[in-house]
């Protein structure tokens, strides 16, 4: 028991938790934006992959790290636009379109990578983002290493929590986004375009998701690997329900998830000989299912989610 | 301004023509990535066609590749008919393969006439059981089955790895994480001498016909279709919606489990953690291309298998990455989704003048 407490009280542990949470924060923010506007975006897994690949490749070609971040966001936005066109004006099945976008974005990323690098045995590395060294803050006891020695993309993720929350709850645009996912005919009655609002939100949300992927190749690692996203996108969809579509709760959910994951990694080093490693690797997925099940009964899905809207329809 | 007008009656020609056109468009679009890779486009297509149909060997490869796709395609089609979004075909496939190996590597010794059915049933049962939890979570607690089935895929594959590195590891496997080989009496017989096509294909075709008859001619099949069309109306009509979801979930999981049996007992002979290159996910595309029709699944699976086998062979010849096949498969899913619009609606360009006249 005291061992467990000891793990929980180290700054290193919380630094790891925040690091694991970072791509999920981007992903859940992106997913909750799309769903708030009434569109389930199962393209997320592929958009993560595309963001990871495009961002990494841009840096590898010499665009600079922030150039890579921008390219990743644009790639995410492009695939988001495909999903938006299919599901909003065309009103096609959001489930099937999302799976289609995931397969499309994933295969296009893999094909591009293989075509650009036909015969590399080990993936080429880039100079990834380094942990920040902020005067004074990074040297604080406990908080310094846990919070202020992260890479810039983690700070960006935290900033986006505030930005998304502000936009959703404090601006007319946010009010419109929330309304279009609940009651689109009210938006049309206001003289606003349901189509444009939904499409714009899906594109923006998808760009955010792609940043989660970019974190993987530009901060967590410094290269692109096949299957590196490994279900993180799907985990975000579960966490979005867990977070009741709220940015603040999304942060808490992602951090809790990161803490569990960091904890099991440390537990693994303690009892690794006895319990097979795969048991620990299963944890994130089982945990996500548990998170979904815990809230499922009282989950308050945006009311018009999954429902296409056509003009003039009541 | 574009207007969608619902069609009253859809001709069968249109219903079949739309996915065929979508598949052709997806195939044509592949010329873009081929050209982007700097390869000769026409030659690439020729090589793909030859790789898929050019010889008895090529055709045997195509049929062997189509076999698991028919089964995972049926799994997706039957579930989607009830709007049960089972995206867990990949995990159910592995569960089926694991069960087949557990039964077929020496736990029971029996003549083939007894052992093969046992192996097949074990795989179907394991696949079905994989769907029980997600379906119950959906009907009892409202937990979205898309997410639970997707996440379980990862859990099952890790469980398979765990078994293959632990209790089910082949002691003679030179340290590789693979199961012991299946007993000869547990293997599905080959259909052609020295070729890979095996009687799993017959199993898949029989299942396609059986599912077709089941959906069309039985009460449970009717209930599945009714729930898929409108669950509320079905409930009011006295259809047991919960039981229907559970039935269709079990059936869908069992079909995907059979795909695992077929791969392990028909083709590989032992289990590794890379048994399936995504057959479960590709089954979704097969089902959509087939318009969720069980008989259509057979043709869609042959098309998709042709793309994979052809692209593999073309890739070996001129070095275009065989991820091209995945790209064509993904594109055909998007194309067939859009083509559905042309089936369901009459699409009209409406000029402002005509709109005024309408009003």
Interface residues (C-beta under 8 A of the other chain):
Chain A: X42 X82 X86 X90 X92 X93 X95 X96 X97 X99 X100 X101 X103 X104 X106 X107 X108 X110 X111 X114 X115 X118 X230 X231 X234 X235 X237 X238 X241 X276 X278 X279 X281 X282 X285 X286 X288 X289 X292 X293 X296 X297 X299 X310
Chain B: X4 X33 X36 X37 X85 X87 X137 X141 X142 X143 X144 X146 X147 X148 X150 X151 X152 X153 X154 X155 X158 X159 X161 X162 X165 X166 X281 X284 X285 X288 X319 X320 X321 X323 X324 X326 X327 X329 X330 X331 X333 X334 X337 X338 X340 X341
